[in-house]
Amino acid sequence: MSEDHSSDRAHLLALVPSDGSAIGNTALMRTLGWGEHSYWYARDSLLEAGTLARAKGRGGAVRRVHPQGDAASQAAAEAELVGEAALTRVHEAELYPPIRDTLETFWAKERQIEPLAVEITAAQGARATGGRWTRPDLVSVAVRTYRYLPGKYMEVVTFEVKPFDAIDVTAVYEALAHLRSATHAYVILHVPDD
């Protein structure tokens, strides 16, 4: 691990409340003044090390795994976590817009593509599409070029989305059925932090 990276981790950790309460990723990024890459790299390494844990919050949040403080503040943090333990039902359709936004930004950057379109295709009504497993929840269409291959290649990627209480093997079968018309097919499983 580089010295710069250790320093980044220390700066980020210093801004996370020591009492175990959560702080949002966006607030941390803004306070630190870092770019996305630097922030996510340092944050993810602290998560992997077990120093930080994910927490609820708009845009995601983190908290210290072992809060430092008196017994009263630690008990309050534990009570807050127990209160969050009740999982709330998330409808699959509620997951589509944030997933689409992530696919258009972070996922596309990670794959080094510029998508032509990322569409929610699940809500087609009673329109005949050829069967139960022929309609993906989301579709990304992009034109890719490769460094060592001449020409441009059309890429159609489908996504099957399932909330945590509907996870089973049928999601995989649905994604595999999409491969009849797509170049890649993925299953996205929503697993809440709690």
PyMOL CGO cylinders between C-alpha atoms (Angstrom):
from pymol import cmd
from pymol.cgo import CYLINDER

trace = [
    CYLINDER, 0.00, 0.00, 0.00, 1.44, 3.37, -0.97, 0.3, 1, 1, 1, 1, 1, 1,
    CYLINDER, 1.44, 3.37, -0.97, 2.12, 6.12, 1.54, 0.3, 1, 1, 1, 1, 1, 1,
    CYLINDER, 2.12, 6.12, 1.54, -0.33, 8.42, -0.30, 0.3, 1, 1, 1, 1, 1, 1,
    CYLINDER, -0.33, 8.42, -0.30, -3.05, 5.80, -0.04, 0.3, 1, 1, 1, 1, 1, 1,
    CYLINDER, -3.05, 5.80, -0.04, -2.42, 5.36, 3.71, 0.3, 1, 1, 1, 1, 1, 1,
    CYLINDER, -2.42, 5.36, 3.71, -2.65, 9.12, 4.10, 0.3, 1, 1, 1, 1, 1, 1,
    CYLINDER, -2.65, 9.12, 4.10, -5.92, 9.22, 2.14, 0.3, 1, 1, 1, 1, 1, 1,
    CYLINDER, -5.92, 9.22, 2.14, -7.38, 6.48, 4.32, 0.3, 1, 1, 1, 1, 1, 1,
    CYLINDER, -7.38, 6.48, 4.32, -6.36, 8.36, 7.47, 0.3, 1, 1, 1, 1, 1, 1,
    CYLINDER, -6.36, 8.36, 7.47, -7.91, 11.63, 6.22, 0.3, 1, 1, 1, 1, 1, 1,
    CYLINDER, -7.91, 11.63, 6.22, -11.17, 9.90, 5.33, 0.3, 1, 1, 1, 1, 1, 1,
    CYLINDER, -11.17, 9.90, 5.33, -11.33, 7.98, 8.62, 0.3, 1, 1, 1, 1, 1, 1,
    CYLINDER, -11.33, 7.98, 8.62, -10.73, 11.20, 10.59, 0.3, 1, 1, 1, 1, 1, 1,
    CYLINDER, -10.73, 11.20, 10.59, -13.98, 12.61, 9.16, 0.3, 1, 1, 1, 1, 1, 1,
    CYLINDER, -13.98, 12.61, 9.16, -16.13, 9.59, 10.08, 0.3, 1, 1, 1, 1, 1, 1,
    CYLINDER, -16.13, 9.59, 10.08, -17.78, 10.20, 13.48, 0.3, 1, 1, 1, 1, 1, 1,
    CYLINDER, -17.78, 10.20, 13.48, -16.05, 8.26, 16.25, 0.3, 1, 1, 1, 1, 1, 1,
    CYLINDER, -16.05, 8.26, 16.25, -19.37, 7.56, 18.03, 0.3, 1, 1, 1, 1, 1, 1,
    CYLINDER, -19.37, 7.56, 18.03, -20.52, 5.09, 15.38, 0.3, 1, 1, 1, 1, 1, 1,
    CYLINDER, -20.52, 5.09, 15.38, -23.05, 7.37, 13.70, 0.3, 1, 1, 1, 1, 1, 1,
    CYLINDER, -23.05, 7.37, 13.70, -23.24, 7.39, 9.92, 0.3, 1, 1, 1, 1, 1, 1,
    CYLINDER, -23.24, 7.39, 9.92, -22.00, 10.01, 7.48, 0.3, 1, 1, 1, 1, 1, 1,
    CYLINDER, -22.00, 10.01, 7.48, -22.90, 10.16, 3.79, 0.3, 1, 1, 1, 1, 1, 1,
    CYLINDER, -22.90, 10.16, 3.79, -20.50, 9.41, 0.95, 0.3, 1, 1, 1, 1, 1, 1,
    CYLINDER, -20.50, 9.41, 0.95, -21.44, 12.66, -0.80, 0.3, 1, 1, 1, 1, 1, 1,
    CYLINDER, -21.44, 12.66, -0.80, -20.77, 14.73, 2.33, 0.3, 1, 1, 1, 1, 1, 1,
    CYLINDER, -20.77, 14.73, 2.33, -17.40, 13.07, 2.82, 0.3, 1, 1, 1, 1, 1, 1,
    CYLINDER, -17.40, 13.07, 2.82, -16.42, 13.54, -0.83, 0.3, 1, 1, 1, 1, 1, 1,
    CYLINDER, -16.42, 13.54, -0.83, -17.43, 17.22, -0.69, 0.3, 1, 1, 1, 1, 1, 1,
    CYLINDER, -17.43, 17.22, -0.69, -15.57, 17.85, 2.59, 0.3, 1, 1, 1, 1, 1, 1,
    CYLINDER, -15.57, 17.85, 2.59, -12.41, 16.11, 1.38, 0.3, 1, 1, 1, 1, 1, 1,
    CYLINDER, -12.41, 16.11, 1.38, -12.54, 17.82, -2.01, 0.3, 1, 1, 1, 1, 1, 1,
    CYLINDER, -12.54, 17.82, -2.01, -11.44, 14.64, -3.74, 0.3, 1, 1, 1, 1, 1, 1,
    CYLINDER, -11.44, 14.64, -3.74, -12.45, 13.22, -7.09, 0.3, 1, 1, 1, 1, 1, 1,
    CYLINDER, -12.45, 13.22, -7.09, -14.67, 10.16, -7.20, 0.3, 1, 1, 1, 1, 1, 1,
    CYLINDER, -14.67, 10.16, -7.20, -11.84, 7.73, -7.96, 0.3, 1, 1, 1, 1, 1, 1,
    CYLINDER, -11.84, 7.73, -7.96, -9.72, 8.78, -4.96, 0.3, 1, 1, 1, 1, 1, 1,
    CYLINDER, -9.72, 8.78, -4.96, -12.67, 8.73, -2.58, 0.3, 1, 1, 1, 1, 1, 1,
    CYLINDER, -12.67, 8.73, -2.58, -14.06, 5.33, -3.64, 0.3, 1, 1, 1, 1, 1, 1,
    CYLINDER, -14.06, 5.33, -3.64, -10.61, 3.75, -3.61, 0.3, 1, 1, 1, 1, 1, 1,
    CYLINDER, -10.61, 3.75, -3.61, -9.89, 4.89, -0.04, 0.3, 1, 1, 1, 1, 1, 1,
    CYLINDER, -9.89, 4.89, -0.04, -13.42, 4.13, 1.19, 0.3, 1, 1, 1, 1, 1, 1,
    CYLINDER, -13.42, 4.13, 1.19, -13.52, 0.65, -0.34, 0.3, 1, 1, 1, 1, 1, 1,
    CYLINDER, -13.52, 0.65, -0.34, -10.15, -0.26, 1.18, 0.3, 1, 1, 1, 1, 1, 1,
    CYLINDER, -10.15, -0.26, 1.18, -11.43, 0.81, 4.63, 0.3, 1, 1, 1, 1, 1, 1,
    CYLINDER, -11.43, 0.81, 4.63, -14.54, -1.31, 4.09, 0.3, 1, 1, 1, 1, 1, 1,
    CYLINDER, -14.54, -1.31, 4.09, -12.43, -4.32, 3.08, 0.3, 1, 1, 1, 1, 1, 1,
    CYLINDER, -12.43, -4.32, 3.08, -10.20, -3.83, 6.13, 0.3, 1, 1, 1, 1, 1, 1,
    CYLINDER, -10.20, -3.83, 6.13, -13.27, -3.91, 8.38, 0.3, 1, 1, 1, 1, 1, 1,
    CYLINDER, -13.27, -3.91, 8.38, -12.61, -0.42, 9.73, 0.3, 1, 1, 1, 1, 1, 1,
    CYLINDER, -12.61, -0.42, 9.73, -15.78, 1.02, 8.16, 0.3, 1, 1, 1, 1, 1, 1,
    CYLINDER, -15.78, 1.02, 8.16, -19.16, -0.49, 7.41, 0.3, 1, 1, 1, 1, 1, 1,
    CYLINDER, -19.16, -0.49, 7.41, -21.90, 0.61, 5.03, 0.3, 1, 1, 1, 1, 1, 1,
    CYLINDER, -21.90, 0.61, 5.03, -24.82, 2.48, 6.56, 0.3, 1, 1, 1, 1, 1, 1,
    CYLINDER, -24.82, 2.48, 6.56, -28.16, 3.77, 5.35, 0.3, 1, 1, 1, 1, 1, 1,
    CYLINDER, -28.16, 3.77, 5.35, -28.20, 7.13, 3.68, 0.3, 1, 1, 1, 1, 1, 1,
    CYLINDER, -28.20, 7.13, 3.68, -29.05, 8.83, 0.43, 0.3, 1, 1, 1, 1, 1, 1,
    CYLINDER, -29.05, 8.83, 0.43, -26.13, 8.18, -1.89, 0.3, 1, 1, 1, 1, 1, 1,
    CYLINDER, -26.13, 8.18, -1.89, -24.81, 5.64, 0.60, 0.3, 1, 1, 1, 1, 1, 1,
    CYLINDER, -24.81, 5.64, 0.60, -23.14, 6.22, 3.93, 0.3, 1, 1, 1, 1, 1, 1,
    CYLINDER, -23.14, 6.22, 3.93, -20.46, 4.74, 6.17, 0.3, 1, 1, 1, 1, 1, 1,
    CYLINDER, -20.46, 4.74, 6.17, -19.91, 4.35, 9.89, 0.3, 1, 1, 1, 1, 1, 1,
    CYLINDER, -19.91, 4.35, 9.89, -17.09, 3.09, 12.08, 0.3, 1, 1, 1, 1, 1, 1,
    CYLINDER, -17.09, 3.09, 12.08, -17.27, -0.60, 12.87, 0.3, 1, 1, 1, 1, 1, 1,
    CYLINDER, -17.27, -0.60, 12.87, -15.80, -0.16, 16.36, 0.3, 1, 1, 1, 1, 1, 1,
    CYLINDER, -15.80, -0.16, 16.36, -16.91, 3.27, 17.57, 0.3, 1, 1, 1, 1, 1, 1,
    CYLINDER, -16.91, 3.27, 17.57, -14.68, 5.02, 20.05, 0.3, 1, 1, 1, 1, 1, 1,
    CYLINDER, -14.68, 5.02, 20.05, -16.46, 6.72, 22.90, 0.3, 1, 1, 1, 1, 1, 1,
    CYLINDER, -16.46, 6.72, 22.90, -18.17, 6.16, 26.20, 0.3, 1, 1, 1, 1, 1, 1,
    CYLINDER, -18.17, 6.16, 26.20, -20.53, 3.27, 26.91, 0.3, 1, 1, 1, 1, 1, 1,
    CYLINDER, -20.53, 3.27, 26.91, -23.61, 5.50, 26.61, 0.3, 1, 1, 1, 1, 1, 1,
    CYLINDER, -23.61, 5.50, 26.61, -22.78, 6.65, 23.08, 0.3, 1, 1, 1, 1, 1, 1,
    CYLINDER, -22.78, 6.65, 23.08, -21.88, 3.10, 22.07, 0.3, 1, 1, 1, 1, 1, 1,
    CYLINDER, -21.88, 3.10, 22.07, -25.20, 1.82, 23.47, 0.3, 1, 1, 1, 1, 1, 1,
    CYLINDER, -25.20, 1.82, 23.47, -27.06, 4.57, 21.54, 0.3, 1, 1, 1, 1, 1, 1,
    CYLINDER, -27.06, 4.57, 21.54, -25.30, 3.55, 18.32, 0.3, 1, 1, 1, 1, 1, 1,
    CYLINDER, -25.30, 3.55, 18.32, -26.20, -0.10, 18.91, 0.3, 1, 1, 1, 1, 1, 1,
    CYLINDER, -26.20, -0.10, 18.91, -29.83, 0.85, 19.60, 0.3, 1, 1, 1, 1, 1, 1,
    CYLINDER, -29.83, 0.85, 19.60, -29.90, 2.77, 16.33, 0.3, 1, 1, 1, 1, 1, 1,
    CYLINDER, -29.90, 2.77, 16.33, -28.60, -0.28, 14.49, 0.3, 1, 1, 1, 1, 1, 1,
    CYLINDER, -28.60, -0.28, 14.49, -31.19, -2.54, 16.14, 0.3, 1, 1, 1, 1, 1, 1,
    CYLINDER, -31.19, -2.54, 16.14, -33.93, -0.10, 15.07, 0.3, 1, 1, 1, 1, 1, 1,
    CYLINDER, -33.93, -0.10, 15.07, -32.70, -0.37, 11.48, 0.3, 1, 1, 1, 1, 1, 1,
    CYLINDER, -32.70, -0.37, 11.48, -32.76, -4.15, 11.58, 0.3, 1, 1, 1, 1, 1, 1,
    CYLINDER, -32.76, -4.15, 11.58, -36.36, -4.43, 10.39, 0.3, 1, 1, 1, 1, 1, 1,
    CYLINDER, -36.36, -4.43, 10.39, -36.11, -4.85, 6.63, 0.3, 1, 1, 1, 1, 1, 1,
    CYLINDER, -36.11, -4.85, 6.63, -38.60, -2.89, 4.60, 0.3, 1, 1, 1, 1, 1, 1,
    CYLINDER, -38.60, -2.89, 4.60, -40.07, -4.37, 1.44, 0.3, 1, 1, 1, 1, 1, 1,
    CYLINDER, -40.07, -4.37, 1.44, -38.70, -2.76, -1.71, 0.3, 1, 1, 1, 1, 1, 1,
    CYLINDER, -38.70, -2.76, -1.71, -40.75, -3.19, -4.87, 0.3, 1, 1, 1, 1, 1, 1,
    CYLINDER, -40.75, -3.19, -4.87, -38.70, -4.17, -7.91, 0.3, 1, 1, 1, 1, 1, 1,
    CYLINDER, -38.70, -4.17, -7.91, -39.92, -1.17, -9.94, 0.3, 1, 1, 1, 1, 1, 1,
    CYLINDER, -39.92, -1.17, -9.94, -38.48, 1.19, -7.31, 0.3, 1, 1, 1, 1, 1, 1,
    CYLINDER, -38.48, 1.19, -7.31, -35.02, -0.19, -8.05, 0.3, 1, 1, 1, 1, 1, 1,
    CYLINDER, -35.02, -0.19, -8.05, -35.06, 0.54, -11.79, 0.3, 1, 1, 1, 1, 1, 1,
    CYLINDER, -35.06, 0.54, -11.79, -34.36, 4.34, -11.83, 0.3, 1, 1, 1, 1, 1, 1,
    CYLINDER, -34.36, 4.34, -11.83, -31.33, 4.28, -9.50, 0.3, 1, 1, 1, 1, 1, 1,
    CYLINDER, -31.33, 4.28, -9.50, -29.92, 1.24, -11.30, 0.3, 1, 1, 1, 1, 1, 1,
    CYLINDER, -29.92, 1.24, -11.30, -30.39, 2.95, -14.67, 0.3, 1, 1, 1, 1, 1, 1,
    CYLINDER, -30.39, 2.95, -14.67, -28.56, 6.03, -13.35, 0.3, 1, 1, 1, 1, 1, 1,
    CYLINDER, -28.56, 6.03, -13.35, -25.69, 3.86, -12.08, 0.3, 1, 1, 1, 1, 1, 1,
    CYLINDER, -25.69, 3.86, -12.08, -25.47, 2.00, -15.39, 0.3, 1, 1, 1, 1, 1, 1,
    CYLINDER, -25.47, 2.00, -15.39, -25.30, 5.29, -17.32, 0.3, 1, 1, 1, 1, 1, 1,
    CYLINDER, -25.30, 5.29, -17.32, -22.52, 6.68, -15.13, 0.3, 1, 1, 1, 1, 1, 1,
    CYLINDER, -22.52, 6.68, -15.13, -20.33, 4.46, -12.95, 0.3, 1, 1, 1, 1, 1, 1,
    CYLINDER, -20.33, 4.46, -12.95, -20.88, 1.18, -14.79, 0.3, 1, 1, 1, 1, 1, 1,
    CYLINDER, -20.88, 1.18, -14.79, -20.29, 2.76, -18.20, 0.3, 1, 1, 1, 1, 1, 1,
    CYLINDER, -20.29, 2.76, -18.20, -17.11, 4.46, -16.97, 0.3, 1, 1, 1, 1, 1, 1,
    CYLINDER, -17.11, 4.46, -16.97, -15.86, 1.21, -15.50, 0.3, 1, 1, 1, 1, 1, 1,
    CYLINDER, -15.86, 1.21, -15.50, -16.38, -0.59, -18.82, 0.3, 1, 1, 1, 1, 1, 1,
    CYLINDER, -16.38, -0.59, -18.82, -15.04, 2.39, -20.80, 0.3, 1, 1, 1, 1, 1, 1,
    CYLINDER, -15.04, 2.39, -20.80, -18.15, 2.74, -22.94, 0.3, 1, 1, 1, 1, 1, 1,
    CYLINDER, -18.15, 2.74, -22.94, -20.46, 5.56, -23.92, 0.3, 1, 1, 1, 1, 1, 1,
    CYLINDER, -20.46, 5.56, -23.92, -23.94, 4.02, -23.92, 0.3, 1, 1, 1, 1, 1, 1,
    CYLINDER, -23.94, 4.02, -23.92, -26.25, 5.15, -26.71, 0.3, 1, 1, 1, 1, 1, 1,
    CYLINDER, -26.25, 5.15, -26.71, -29.20, 4.34, -24.47, 0.3, 1, 1, 1, 1, 1, 1,
    CYLINDER, -29.20, 4.34, -24.47, -29.99, 2.75, -21.13, 0.3, 1, 1, 1, 1, 1, 1,
    CYLINDER, -29.99, 2.75, -21.13, -33.69, 2.04, -20.95, 0.3, 1, 1, 1, 1, 1, 1,
    CYLINDER, -33.69, 2.04, -20.95, -36.12, 0.55, -18.45, 0.3, 1, 1, 1, 1, 1, 1,
    CYLINDER, -36.12, 0.55, -18.45, -37.90, -2.06, -20.55, 0.3, 1, 1, 1, 1, 1, 1,
    CYLINDER, -37.90, -2.06, -20.55, -39.83, -3.94, -17.85, 0.3, 1, 1, 1, 1, 1, 1,
    CYLINDER, -39.83, -3.94, -17.85, -42.99, -1.84, -18.05, 0.3, 1, 1, 1, 1, 1, 1,
    CYLINDER, -42.99, -1.84, -18.05, -44.34, -2.76, -21.48, 0.3, 1, 1, 1, 1, 1, 1,
    CYLINDER, -44.34, -2.76, -21.48, -47.91, -3.39, -20.32, 0.3, 1, 1, 1, 1, 1, 1,
    CYLINDER, -47.91, -3.39, -20.32, -49.80, -6.22, -21.97, 0.3, 1, 1, 1, 1, 1, 1,
    CYLINDER, -49.80, -6.22, -21.97, -47.82, -5.90, -25.19, 0.3, 1, 1, 1, 1, 1, 1,
    CYLINDER, -47.82, -5.90, -25.19, -46.90, -9.29, -26.62, 0.3, 1, 1, 1, 1, 1, 1,
    CYLINDER, -46.90, -9.29, -26.62, -43.13, -9.73, -26.43, 0.3, 1, 1, 1, 1, 1, 1,
    CYLINDER, -43.13, -9.73, -26.43, -42.84, -13.45, -27.00, 0.3, 1, 1, 1, 1, 1, 1,
    CYLINDER, -42.84, -13.45, -27.00, -43.13, -14.97, -23.56, 0.3, 1, 1, 1, 1, 1, 1,
    CYLINDER, -43.13, -14.97, -23.56, -42.45, -14.58, -19.87, 0.3, 1, 1, 1, 1, 1, 1,
    CYLINDER, -42.45, -14.58, -19.87, -38.66, -14.46, -20.06, 0.3, 1, 1, 1, 1, 1, 1,
    CYLINDER, -38.66, -14.46, -20.06, -38.22, -12.41, -23.22, 0.3, 1, 1, 1, 1, 1, 1,
    CYLINDER, -38.22, -12.41, -23.22, -38.39, -8.94, -21.68, 0.3, 1, 1, 1, 1, 1, 1,
    CYLINDER, -38.39, -8.94, -21.68, -35.43, -7.77, -19.57, 0.3, 1, 1, 1, 1, 1, 1,
    CYLINDER, -35.43, -7.77, -19.57, -35.89, -5.17, -16.84, 0.3, 1, 1, 1, 1, 1, 1,
    CYLINDER, -35.89, -5.17, -16.84, -33.21, -2.83, -18.23, 0.3, 1, 1, 1, 1, 1, 1,
    CYLINDER, -33.21, -2.83, -18.23, -31.23, -2.71, -21.47, 0.3, 1, 1, 1, 1, 1, 1,
    CYLINDER, -31.23, -2.71, -21.47, -28.02, -0.87, -22.34, 0.3, 1, 1, 1, 1, 1, 1,
    CYLINDER, -28.02, -0.87, -22.34, -27.05, -0.33, -25.98, 0.3, 1, 1, 1, 1, 1, 1,
    CYLINDER, -27.05, -0.33, -25.98, -23.57, 0.89, -26.88, 0.3, 1, 1, 1, 1, 1, 1,
    CYLINDER, -23.57, 0.89, -26.88, -21.09, 0.91, -29.73, 0.3, 1, 1, 1, 1, 1, 1,
    CYLINDER, -21.09, 0.91, -29.73, -17.67, -0.33, -28.67, 0.3, 1, 1, 1, 1, 1, 1,
    CYLINDER, -17.67, -0.33, -28.67, -14.31, -0.09, -30.30, 0.3, 1, 1, 1, 1, 1, 1,
    CYLINDER, -14.31, -0.09, -30.30, -11.38, -2.23, -29.27, 0.3, 1, 1, 1, 1, 1, 1,
    CYLINDER, -11.38, -2.23, -29.27, -7.72, -1.29, -29.36, 0.3, 1, 1, 1, 1, 1, 1,
    CYLINDER, -7.72, -1.29, -29.36, -6.56, -4.27, -31.40, 0.3, 1, 1, 1, 1, 1, 1,
    CYLINDER, -6.56, -4.27, -31.40, -9.67, -5.02, -33.48, 0.3, 1, 1, 1, 1, 1, 1,
    CYLINDER, -9.67, -5.02, -33.48, -10.72, -2.93, -36.47, 0.3, 1, 1, 1, 1, 1, 1,
    CYLINDER, -10.72, -2.93, -36.47, -14.26, -1.60, -36.70, 0.3, 1, 1, 1, 1, 1, 1,
    CYLINDER, -14.26, -1.60, -36.70, -17.06, -0.86, -34.30, 0.3, 1, 1, 1, 1, 1, 1,
    CYLINDER, -17.06, -0.86, -34.30, -19.15, -3.42, -32.44, 0.3, 1, 1, 1, 1, 1, 1,
    CYLINDER, -19.15, -3.42, -32.44, -22.74, -3.13, -31.25, 0.3, 1, 1, 1, 1, 1, 1,
    CYLINDER, -22.74, -3.13, -31.25, -23.21, -4.26, -27.67, 0.3, 1, 1, 1, 1, 1, 1,
    CYLINDER, -23.21, -4.26, -27.67, -26.64, -5.00, -26.21, 0.3, 1, 1, 1, 1, 1, 1,
    CYLINDER, -26.64, -5.00, -26.21, -26.56, -5.76, -22.48, 0.3, 1, 1, 1, 1, 1, 1,
    CYLINDER, -26.56, -5.76, -22.48, -29.65, -6.84, -20.54, 0.3, 1, 1, 1, 1, 1, 1,
    CYLINDER, -29.65, -6.84, -20.54, -30.26, -6.74, -16.79, 0.3, 1, 1, 1, 1, 1, 1,
    CYLINDER, -30.26, -6.74, -16.79, -32.70, -8.73, -14.70, 0.3, 1, 1, 1, 1, 1, 1,
    CYLINDER, -32.70, -8.73, -14.70, -33.38, -7.05, -11.34, 0.3, 1, 1, 1, 1, 1, 1,
    CYLINDER, -33.38, -7.05, -11.34, -34.60, -8.81, -8.19, 0.3, 1, 1, 1, 1, 1, 1,
    CYLINDER, -34.60, -8.81, -8.19, -35.25, -7.35, -4.71, 0.3, 1, 1, 1, 1, 1, 1,
    CYLINDER, -35.25, -7.35, -4.71, -33.80, -9.19, -1.70, 0.3, 1, 1, 1, 1, 1, 1,
    CYLINDER, -33.80, -9.19, -1.70, -37.02, -11.05, -0.93, 0.3, 1, 1, 1, 1, 1, 1,
    CYLINDER, -37.02, -11.05, -0.93, -37.39, -12.41, -4.48, 0.3, 1, 1, 1, 1, 1, 1,
    CYLINDER, -37.39, -12.41, -4.48, -33.92, -13.83, -5.01, 0.3, 1, 1, 1, 1, 1, 1,
    CYLINDER, -33.92, -13.83, -5.01, -33.99, -17.31, -6.48, 0.3, 1, 1, 1, 1, 1, 1,
    CYLINDER, -33.99, -17.31, -6.48, -32.56, -19.25, -9.41, 0.3, 1, 1, 1, 1, 1, 1,
    CYLINDER, -32.56, -19.25, -9.41, -35.28, -18.11, -11.85, 0.3, 1, 1, 1, 1, 1, 1,
    CYLINDER, -35.28, -18.11, -11.85, -33.52, -14.74, -12.16, 0.3, 1, 1, 1, 1, 1, 1,
    CYLINDER, -33.52, -14.74, -12.16, -30.54, -16.56, -13.67, 0.3, 1, 1, 1, 1, 1, 1,
    CYLINDER, -30.54, -16.56, -13.67, -32.79, -18.45, -16.10, 0.3, 1, 1, 1, 1, 1, 1,
    CYLINDER, -32.79, -18.45, -16.10, -34.45, -15.18, -17.14, 0.3, 1, 1, 1, 1, 1, 1,
    CYLINDER, -34.45, -15.18, -17.14, -31.05, -13.57, -17.80, 0.3, 1, 1, 1, 1, 1, 1,
    CYLINDER, -31.05, -13.57, -17.80, -29.90, -16.61, -19.77, 0.3, 1, 1, 1, 1, 1, 1,
    CYLINDER, -29.90, -16.61, -19.77, -33.06, -16.40, -21.89, 0.3, 1, 1, 1, 1, 1, 1,
    CYLINDER, -33.06, -16.40, -21.89, -32.14, -12.81, -22.79, 0.3, 1, 1, 1, 1, 1, 1,
    CYLINDER, -32.14, -12.81, -22.79, -28.92, -14.02, -24.42, 0.3, 1, 1, 1, 1, 1, 1,
    CYLINDER, -28.92, -14.02, -24.42, -30.94, -15.06, -27.46, 0.3, 1, 1, 1, 1, 1, 1,
    CYLINDER, -30.94, -15.06, -27.46, -31.00, -11.37, -28.43, 0.3, 1, 1, 1, 1, 1, 1,
    CYLINDER, -31.00, -11.37, -28.43, -28.26, -9.76, -26.32, 0.3, 1, 1, 1, 1, 1, 1,
    CYLINDER, -28.26, -9.76, -26.32, -24.47, -9.87, -26.25, 0.3, 1, 1, 1, 1, 1, 1,
    CYLINDER, -24.47, -9.87, -26.25, -24.34, -9.96, -22.43, 0.3, 1, 1, 1, 1, 1, 1,
    CYLINDER, -24.34, -9.96, -22.43, -26.93, -10.58, -19.70, 0.3, 1, 1, 1, 1, 1, 1,
    CYLINDER, -26.93, -10.58, -19.70, -26.64, -9.82, -15.99, 0.3, 1, 1, 1, 1, 1, 1,
    CYLINDER, -26.64, -9.82, -15.99, -28.67, -10.40, -12.85, 0.3, 1, 1, 1, 1, 1, 1,
    CYLINDER, -28.67, -10.40, -12.85, -28.72, -7.51, -10.36, 0.3, 1, 1, 1, 1, 1, 1,
    CYLINDER, -28.72, -7.51, -10.36, -29.67, -8.55, -6.84, 0.3, 1, 1, 1, 1, 1, 1,
    CYLINDER, -29.67, -8.55, -6.84, -30.72, -5.88, -4.37, 0.3, 1, 1, 1, 1, 1, 1,
    CYLINDER, -30.72, -5.88, -4.37, -29.30, -6.72, -0.95, 0.3, 1, 1, 1, 1, 1, 1,
    CYLINDER, -29.30, -6.72, -0.95, -29.92, -3.97, 1.63, 0.3, 1, 1, 1, 1, 1, 1,
    CYLINDER, -29.92, -3.97, 1.63, -27.05, -3.01, 3.94, 0.3, 1, 1, 1, 1, 1, 1,
    CYLINDER, -27.05, -3.01, 3.94, -29.03, -4.15, 6.96, 0.3, 1, 1, 1, 1, 1, 1,
]
cmd.load_cgo(trace, "trace")
